[in-house]
């Protein structure tokens, strides 16, 4: 895949990709989930993902180093500063990708969702829209038919498309919760209602989202899909 190794968002002097999460007062720390995400990406693909994620504020210049940003929450975040809005707008309009994860424990957090929609409206004028199940987001690495996480409240993703690329992708299913591990290595949270098969589907979605963020000009054709399948690390080609 045409990974965005040389784009301005990559960290200087290295081809290694580092996952970054948006830090704001009261935000949950998703580091455990992102460590698991990075590990799964390294095991399943050829992408060199740094083992440890980094926290970054939306109003600081360091934001532009990271092609994929992760924003999770289960309650309303504080209002973004004007500088944060400008940074996000510039970063996402020039190839960055923001993954937003509603981390409500028993169901999607209405407070988080309402606040994020208001803040996104300050960044881009267009609202979130449903991502079609035929979109390449669902085929960048694995062929998926739905989007699930620790919960399966909905099988859909929503997003904001800038040009031909979804710069923002939103899941209401607590994707990070499906990836989160305990200190001793086991998974921290039960996946409902589908158990471990659902967790695997969440893992595959996470890999797809990472690949999508790194493939700025994804080729939507069968030969390209087969190229990706052949380059799965340690796996067989199964169209």
TORKOL-4160 file (C-alpha; in steps of 0.2 Angstrom, whole numbers, padded with zeros to 4 digits, m for minus):
239
<pt num="1" X="0000" Y="0000" Z="0000"/>
<pt num="2" X="0005" Y="0018" Z="m0003"/>
<pt num="3" X="0009" Y="0022" Z="0015"/>
<pt num="4" X="0011" Y="0040" Z="0019"/>
<pt num="5" X="0028" Y="0038" Z="0025"/>
<pt num="6" X="0035" Y="0054" Z="0018"/>
<pt num="7" X="0021" Y="0065" Z="0021"/>
<pt num="8" X="0023" Y="0080" Z="0033"/>
<pt num="9" X="0013" Y="0072" Z="0047"/>
<pt num="10" X="0025" Y="0058" Z="0049"/>
<pt num="11" X="0037" Y="0060" Z="0064"/>
<pt num="12" X="0054" Y="0067" Z="0058"/>
<pt num="13" X="0069" Y="0056" Z="0054"/>
<pt num="14" X="0060" Y="0040" Z="0056"/>
<pt num="15" X="0047" Y="0029" Z="0046"/>
<pt num="16" X="0040" Y="0023" Z="0062"/>
<pt num="17" X="0021" Y="0027" Z="0065"/>
<pt num="18" X="0016" Y="0032" Z="0082"/>
<pt num="19" X="m0002" Y="0032" Z="0087"/>
<pt num="20" X="m0008" Y="0048" Z="0096"/>
<pt num="21" X="m0023" Y="0052" Z="0107"/>
<pt num="22" X="m0031" Y="0069" Z="0110"/>
<pt num="23" X="m0028" Y="0075" Z="0128"/>
<pt num="24" X="m0041" Y="0086" Z="0136"/>
<pt num="25" X="m0045" Y="0089" Z="0154"/>
<pt num="26" X="m0055" Y="0075" Z="0161"/>
<pt num="27" X="m0051" Y="0064" Z="0146"/>
<pt num="28" X="m0049" Y="0045" Z="0149"/>
<pt num="29" X="m0032" Y="0038" Z="0146"/>
<pt num="30" X="m0033" Y="0026" Z="0132"/>
<pt num="31" X="m0015" Y="0021" Z="0132"/>
<pt num="32" X="m0018" Y="0003" Z="0135"/>
<pt num="33" X="m0030" Y="0001" Z="0121"/>
<pt num="34" X="m0018" Y="0010" Z="0109"/>
<pt num="35" X="m0003" Y="m0001" Z="0115"/>
<pt num="36" X="m0014" Y="m0016" Z="0110"/>
<pt num="37" X="m0019" Y="m0008" Z="0094"/>
<pt num="38" X="m0001" Y="m0005" Z="0089"/>
<pt num="39" X="0004" Y="m0023" Z="0094"/>
<pt num="40" X="m0010" Y="m0030" Z="0083"/>
<pt num="41" X="m0005" Y="m0019" Z="0068"/>
<pt num="42" X="0013" Y="m0025" Z="0070"/>
<pt num="43" X="0008" Y="m0043" Z="0071"/>
<pt num="44" X="m0004" Y="m0043" Z="0057"/>
<pt num="45" X="0004" Y="m0030" Z="0044"/>
<pt num="46" X="0020" Y="m0024" Z="0038"/>
<pt num="47" X="0018" Y="m0007" Z="0046"/>
<pt num="48" X="0031" Y="m0002" Z="0059"/>
<pt num="49" X="0020" Y="0005" Z="0073"/>
<pt num="50" X="0029" Y="0012" Z="0088"/>
<pt num="51" X="0024" Y="0001" Z="0104"/>
<pt num="52" X="0020" Y="0016" Z="0115"/>
<pt num="53" X="0007" Y="0030" Z="0110"/>
<pt num="54" X="0008" Y="0048" Z="0114"/>
<pt num="55" X="m0004" Y="0061" Z="0121"/>
<pt num="56" X="m0005" Y="0077" Z="0112"/>
<pt num="57" X="m0016" Y="0093" Z="0114"/>
<pt num="58" X="m0026" Y="0099" Z="0099"/>
<pt num="59" X="m0019" Y="0116" Z="0101"/>
<pt num="60" X="0000" Y="0112" Z="0100"/>
<pt num="61" X="0011" Y="0111" Z="0085"/>
<pt num="62" X="0015" Y="0093" Z="0089"/>
<pt num="63" X="m0002" Y="0088" Z="0083"/>
<pt num="64" X="0004" Y="0088" Z="0065"/>
<pt num="65" X="0017" Y="0075" Z="0068"/>
<pt num="66" X="0004" Y="0061" Z="0068"/>
<pt num="67" X="m0006" Y="0055" Z="0054"/>
<pt num="68" X="m0019" Y="0046" Z="0065"/>
<pt num="69" X="m0027" Y="0055" Z="0080"/>
<pt num="70" X="m0038" Y="0046" Z="0092"/>
<pt num="71" X="m0051" Y="0055" Z="0102"/>
<pt num="72" X="m0061" Y="0045" Z="0115"/>
<pt num="73" X="m0073" Y="0050" Z="0129"/>
<pt num="74" X="m0088" Y="0045" Z="0139"/>
<pt num="75" X="m0093" Y="0062" Z="0144"/>
<pt num="76" X="m0094" Y="0080" Z="0137"/>
<pt num="77" X="m0077" Y="0087" Z="0133"/>
<pt num="78" X="m0073" Y="0105" Z="0136"/>
<pt num="79" X="m0075" Y="0117" Z="0122"/>
<pt num="80" X="m0060" Y="0117" Z="0110"/>
<pt num="81" X="m0050" Y="0133" Z="0109"/>
<pt num="82" X="m0049" Y="0143" Z="0093"/>
<pt num="83" X="m0031" Y="0137" Z="0091"/>
<pt num="84" X="m0036" Y="0119" Z="0093"/>
<pt num="85" X="m0050" Y="0121" Z="0080"/>
<pt num="86" X="m0038" Y="0129" Z="0068"/>
<pt num="87" X="m0025" Y="0115" Z="0070"/>
<pt num="88" X="m0038" Y="0101" Z="0068"/>
<pt num="89" X="m0045" Y="0110" Z="0052"/>
<pt num="90" X="m0027" Y="0112" Z="0044"/>
<pt num="91" X="m0021" Y="0094" Z="0049"/>
<pt num="92" X="m0037" Y="0085" Z="0043"/>
<pt num="93" X="m0038" Y="0095" Z="0027"/>
<pt num="94" X="m0021" Y="0090" Z="0022"/>
<pt num="95" X="m0021" Y="0072" Z="0025"/>
<pt num="96" X="m0023" Y="0068" Z="0044"/>
<pt num="97" X="m0036" Y="0057" Z="0050"/>
<pt num="98" X="m0046" Y="0058" Z="0067"/>
<pt num="99" X="m0054" Y="0043" Z="0074"/>
<pt num="100" X="m0067" Y="0047" Z="0087"/>
<pt num="101" X="m0073" Y="0034" Z="0099"/>
<pt num="102" X="m0088" Y="0035" Z="0110"/>
<pt num="103" X="m0082" Y="0025" Z="0126"/>
<pt num="104" X="m0099" Y="0025" Z="0135"/>
<pt num="105" X="m0099" Y="0009" Z="0146"/>
<pt num="106" X="m0117" Y="0002" Z="0145"/>
<pt num="107" X="m0122" Y="0012" Z="0129"/>
<pt num="108" X="m0115" Y="0027" Z="0119"/>
<pt num="109" X="m0113" Y="0042" Z="0129"/>
<pt num="110" X="m0126" Y="0055" Z="0123"/>
<pt num="111" X="m0117" Y="0069" Z="0132"/>
<pt num="112" X="m0100" Y="0065" Z="0123"/>
<pt num="113" X="m0109" Y="0064" Z="0106"/>
<pt num="114" X="m0118" Y="0080" Z="0107"/>
<pt num="115" X="m0103" Y="0089" Z="0112"/>
<pt num="116" X="m0092" Y="0082" Z="0099"/>
<pt num="117" X="m0104" Y="0086" Z="0085"/>
<pt num="118" X="m0105" Y="0104" Z="0091"/>
<pt num="119" X="m0086" Y="0105" Z="0091"/>
<pt num="120" X="m0084" Y="0096" Z="0074"/>
<pt num="121" X="m0096" Y="0109" Z="0067"/>
<pt num="122" X="m0083" Y="0122" Z="0072"/>
<pt num="123" X="m0069" Y="0113" Z="0063"/>
<pt num="124" X="m0079" Y="0109" Z="0047"/>
<pt num="125" X="m0096" Y="0115" Z="0041"/>
<pt num="126" X="m0102" Y="0098" Z="0035"/>
<pt num="127" X="m0110" Y="0086" Z="0047"/>
<pt num="128" X="m0106" Y="0068" Z="0050"/>
<pt num="129" X="m0113" Y="0057" Z="0037"/>
<pt num="130" X="m0115" Y="0038" Z="0037"/>
<pt num="131" X="m0100" Y="0029" Z="0029"/>
<pt num="132" X="m0107" Y="0017" Z="0016"/>
<pt num="133" X="m0103" Y="m0001" Z="0019"/>
<pt num="134" X="m0095" Y="m0002" Z="0002"/>
<pt num="135" X="m0083" Y="0011" Z="0006"/>
<pt num="136" X="m0064" Y="0007" Z="0006"/>
<pt num="137" X="m0063" Y="0010" Z="0025"/>
<pt num="138" X="m0071" Y="m0008" Z="0026"/>
<pt num="139" X="m0058" Y="m0015" Z="0014"/>
<pt num="140" X="m0041" Y="m0007" Z="0017"/>
<pt num="141" X="m0034" Y="m0023" Z="0024"/>
<pt num="142" X="m0048" Y="m0034" Z="0030"/>
<pt num="143" X="m0065" Y="m0036" Z="0021"/>
<pt num="144" X="m0078" Y="m0031" Z="0034"/>
<pt num="145" X="m0097" Y="m0030" Z="0033"/>
<pt num="146" X="m0100" Y="m0020" Z="0049"/>
<pt num="147" X="m0091" Y="m0009" Z="0062"/>
<pt num="148" X="m0091" Y="m0015" Z="0080"/>
<pt num="149" X="m0082" Y="m0012" Z="0096"/>
<pt num="150" X="m0084" Y="m0018" Z="0114"/>
<pt num="151" X="m0102" Y="m0015" Z="0111"/>
<pt num="152" X="m0112" Y="m0017" Z="0095"/>
<pt num="153" X="m0125" Y="m0003" Z="0097"/>
<pt num="154" X="m0124" Y="0001" Z="0079"/>
<pt num="155" X="m0115" Y="m0008" Z="0064"/>
<pt num="156" X="m0111" Y="0009" Z="0056"/>
<pt num="157" X="m0097" Y="0022" Z="0055"/>
<pt num="158" X="m0100" Y="0040" Z="0053"/>
<pt num="159" X="m0088" Y="0052" Z="0045"/>
<pt num="160" X="m0083" Y="0068" Z="0037"/>
<pt num="161" X="m0076" Y="0067" Z="0020"/>
<pt num="162" X="m0064" Y="0080" Z="0014"/>
<pt num="163" X="m0061" Y="0077" Z="m0005"/>
<pt num="164" X="m0060" Y="0059" Z="m0007"/>
<pt num="165" X="m0055" Y="0055" Z="0010"/>
<pt num="166" X="m0064" Y="0053" Z="0026"/>
<pt num="167" X="m0054" Y="0064" Z="0037"/>
<pt num="168" X="m0065" Y="0061" Z="0052"/>
<pt num="169" X="m0072" Y="0043" Z="0057"/>
<pt num="170" X="m0084" Y="0041" Z="0072"/>
<pt num="171" X="m0089" Y="0025" Z="0080"/>
<pt num="172" X="m0102" Y="0024" Z="0094"/>
<pt num="173" X="m0096" Y="0006" Z="0100"/>
<pt num="174" X="m0081" Y="0009" Z="0112"/>
<pt num="175" X="m0068" Y="0002" Z="0100"/>
<pt num="176" X="m0054" Y="0005" Z="0112"/>
<pt num="177" X="m0063" Y="m0005" Z="0126"/>
<pt num="178" X="m0062" Y="m0020" Z="0115"/>
<pt num="179" X="m0043" Y="m0018" Z="0113"/>
<pt num="180" X="m0039" Y="m0013" Z="0131"/>
<pt num="181" X="m0028" Y="m0025" Z="0141"/>
<pt num="182" X="m0025" Y="m0028" Z="0159"/>
<pt num="183" X="m0007" Y="m0026" Z="0166"/>
<pt num="184" X="m0005" Y="m0045" Z="0166"/>
<pt num="185" X="m0010" Y="m0046" Z="0148"/>
<pt num="186" X="m0028" Y="m0052" Z="0148"/>
<pt num="187" X="m0042" Y="m0041" Z="0140"/>
<pt num="188" X="m0049" Y="m0029" Z="0153"/>
<pt num="189" X="m0067" Y="m0028" Z="0147"/>
<pt num="190" X="m0080" Y="m0040" Z="0141"/>
<pt num="191" X="m0086" Y="m0038" Z="0124"/>
<pt num="192" X="m0105" Y="m0038" Z="0122"/>
<pt num="193" X="m0115" Y="m0046" Z="0115"/>
<pt num="194" X="m0104" Y="m0056" Z="0103"/>
<pt num="195" X="m0090" Y="m0061" Z="0115"/>
<pt num="196" X="m0072" Y="m0065" Z="0108"/>
<pt num="197" X="m0078" Y="m0066" Z="0089"/>
<pt num="198" X="m0084" Y="m0048" Z="0091"/>
<pt num="199" X="m0068" Y="m0043" Z="0099"/>
<pt num="200" X="m0059" Y="m0050" Z="0084"/>
<pt num="201" X="m0070" Y="m0040" Z="0072"/>
<pt num="202" X="m0066" Y="m0025" Z="0082"/>
<pt num="203" X="m0047" Y="m0029" Z="0081"/>
<pt num="204" X="m0049" Y="m0030" Z="0062"/>
<pt num="205" X="m0058" Y="m0013" Z="0061"/>
<pt num="206" X="m0044" Y="m0005" Z="0071"/>
<pt num="207" X="m0031" Y="m0012" Z="0058"/>
<pt num="208" X="m0042" Y="m0006" Z="0044"/>
<pt num="209" X="m0043" Y="0012" Z="0052"/>
<pt num="210" X="m0025" Y="0013" Z="0054"/>
<pt num="211" X="m0022" Y="0007" Z="0036"/>
<pt num="212" X="m0035" Y="0019" Z="0030"/>
<pt num="213" X="m0026" Y="0034" Z="0039"/>
<pt num="214" X="m0009" Y="0029" Z="0031"/>
<pt num="215" X="m0016" Y="0027" Z="0013"/>
<pt num="216" X="m0020" Y="0044" Z="0006"/>
<pt num="217" X="m0024" Y="0038" Z="m0011"/>
<pt num="218" X="m0031" Y="0021" Z="m0008"/>
<pt num="219" X="m0034" Y="0012" Z="m0025"/>
<pt num="220" X="m0052" Y="0005" Z="m0024"/>
<pt num="221" X="m0049" Y="m0010" Z="m0036"/>
<pt num="222" X="m0048" Y="m0029" Z="m0034"/>
<pt num="223" X="m0029" Y="m0030" Z="m0038"/>
<pt num="224" X="m0025" Y="m0018" Z="m0024"/>
<pt num="225" X="m0035" Y="m0028" Z="m0012"/>
<pt num="226" X="m0026" Y="m0044" Z="m0017"/>
<pt num="227" X="m0009" Y="m0035" Z="m0015"/>
<pt num="228" X="m0014" Y="m0031" Z="0003"/>
<pt num="229" X="m0020" Y="m0048" Z="0007"/>
<pt num="230" X="m0004" Y="m0056" Z="0001"/>
<pt num="231" X="0006" Y="m0044" Z="0012"/>
<pt num="232" X="m0003" Y="m0049" Z="0028"/>
<pt num="233" X="0011" Y="m0054" Z="0040"/>
<pt num="234" X="0011" Y="m0073" Z="0044"/>
<pt num="235" X="m0006" Y="m0076" Z="0035"/>
<pt num="236" X="m0013" Y="m0084" Z="0020"/>
<pt num="237" X="m0022" Y="m0076" Z="0006"/>
<pt num="238" X="m0041" Y="m0079" Z="0008"/>
<pt num="239" X="m0051" Y="m0067" Z="m0004"/>
